[in-house]
Amino acid sequence: MKPLRHLLFCILFVLLSMNIAFAQDSSGVTCLGRFWQTNSQAVALQGNYAYVADGYAGLRIISISNPATPQQVAICNLPDFANHVAVSGNYAYVAAHDYGLRIINISNPENPQQVGFYYTPDCAYGVTVSGYYAYIAASMAGLRIIDVSNPAAPTAVGFCTTPDYAVGVTVSGNFAYVADWYSGLQIINISNPENPQQVGFYYTPDCAYGVTVSGNYAYVADCYAGLRIIDISNPTNPQRVGFYDTPGYARGVTVSGNYAYVAEATGLRIINITIPANPHEVGFYNTPGEANQCAVVGDTIYLADDSNIGIYDCSQALGVVDRVSETVPTNFSLKPNYPNPFNATTSIRYAVAKSGKVDLRVFDVTGKEVAKLVNFEQDPGEYTFTFDGKSLATGTYFVRLTAGSFTQIQKIVLLK
């Protein structure tokens, strides 16, 4: 038996050395649980509950206290298609297509009650809430600003028409950032909500569908053009600094820390944005349906796709790469990991002899890729990657380093 096992390992080493691997549907991301029977368009989180804009089903409330078995606790029927949802305090705010803004009291998540509404002039697609105001992306009616200080009697206070079709909106400071379909990103000064003024714009290559802001950058889900990163430090003159072409149609984007989470037609893509000019993918998960939007808490992702709400552990994809030495090594090399065996984290050290694309991946004994750790340009030096194997089963795995024509493999053993 031992000679046969040794032969199988030798064959696998040859296949990995030739960069041959079996097809996969995820890298660095593990599904923890799902709630099926939804047509989820968007999700917002508060406490132990996920609030789902669930198309014609309305607002669906799901308990996520146990991610492995999410459970519906209530549903609030709405008069039209629920496109998007935002949660603030005791209220959920739903963009309900032709029926505009719907405000729902969720102080008791098991008994949500609609308490107010406002009909927007055109279809309500996106919503966000800041302070006493709800900001609605109202398609051909542009940005609509609604005073929700009294949720039972929301009142329009201002609006700003946009050149095309407003489908997404986020607010940061004194500015609203609108995803305006063919007119890309529109930036609107809302310091006076009664008199909002467009101050800047950036035309993206395709159709701007979703937008979020972190620091001095706006991140736009730009349909077939993927993720676009725009410097908004000067709102009157936004400039693109980086992009990442996702394999499918990008609909939604959320940013947490150094990572952008893009919901697109094939599923979820996790993009490292530490250097906005050089974003690179660190993990993905191909979902059962087409992903629309996601929310993130720590290293857990809640993803709305056409068929379910999925809960995913992305801790493995968020492993840290540290440059431990800037001394230029003579050769490329992959060092033995430490500790080995390990439970559940280990440090993988490798040397980069010259600048170029570096690829570091983990495979199981069948040759299936289980993690893509590094897949981007690196300068010469020595690096360590902290690999988290908590989502993997006990067993033998193989780490493969590829840089140009160089390939090296190390065996690692996970013991739990």
Secondary structure as UniProt FT lines:
FT   HELIX           2..17
FT   TURN            18..19
FT   STRAND          26..27
FT   STRAND          30..36
FT   STRAND          42..46
FT   TURN            47..48
FT   STRAND          49..53
FT   TURN            56..57
FT   STRAND          59..63
FT   TURN            67..68
FT   STRAND          71..76
FT   STRAND          84..88
FT   TURN            89..90
FT   STRAND          91..95
FT   TURN            98..99
FT   STRAND          101..105
FT   TURN            109..110
FT   STRAND          113..118
FT   STRAND          126..130
FT   TURN            131..132
FT   STRAND          133..137
FT   TURN            140..141
FT   STRAND          143..147
FT   TURN            151..152
FT   STRAND          155..160
FT   STRAND          168..172
FT   TURN            173..174
FT   STRAND          175..179
FT   TURN            182..183
FT   STRAND          185..189
FT   TURN            193..194
FT   STRAND          197..202
FT   STRAND          210..214
FT   TURN            215..216
FT   STRAND          217..221
FT   TURN            224..225
FT   STRAND          227..231
FT   TURN            235..236
FT   STRAND          239..244
FT   STRAND          250..256
FT   TURN            257..258
FT   STRAND          259..264
FT   TURN            265..266
FT   STRAND          267..272
FT   TURN            276..277
FT   STRAND          280..286
FT   STRAND          291..297
FT   TURN            298..299
FT   STRAND          300..305
FT   STRAND          308..313
FT   TURN            315..318
FT   STRAND          321..325
FT   STRAND          333..334
FT   STRAND          345..352
FT   STRAND          356..363
FT   TURN            365..366
FT   STRAND          368..378
FT   STRAND          381..388
FT   TURN            390..391
FT   STRAND          395..403
FT   TURN            404..405
FT   STRAND          406..414
//
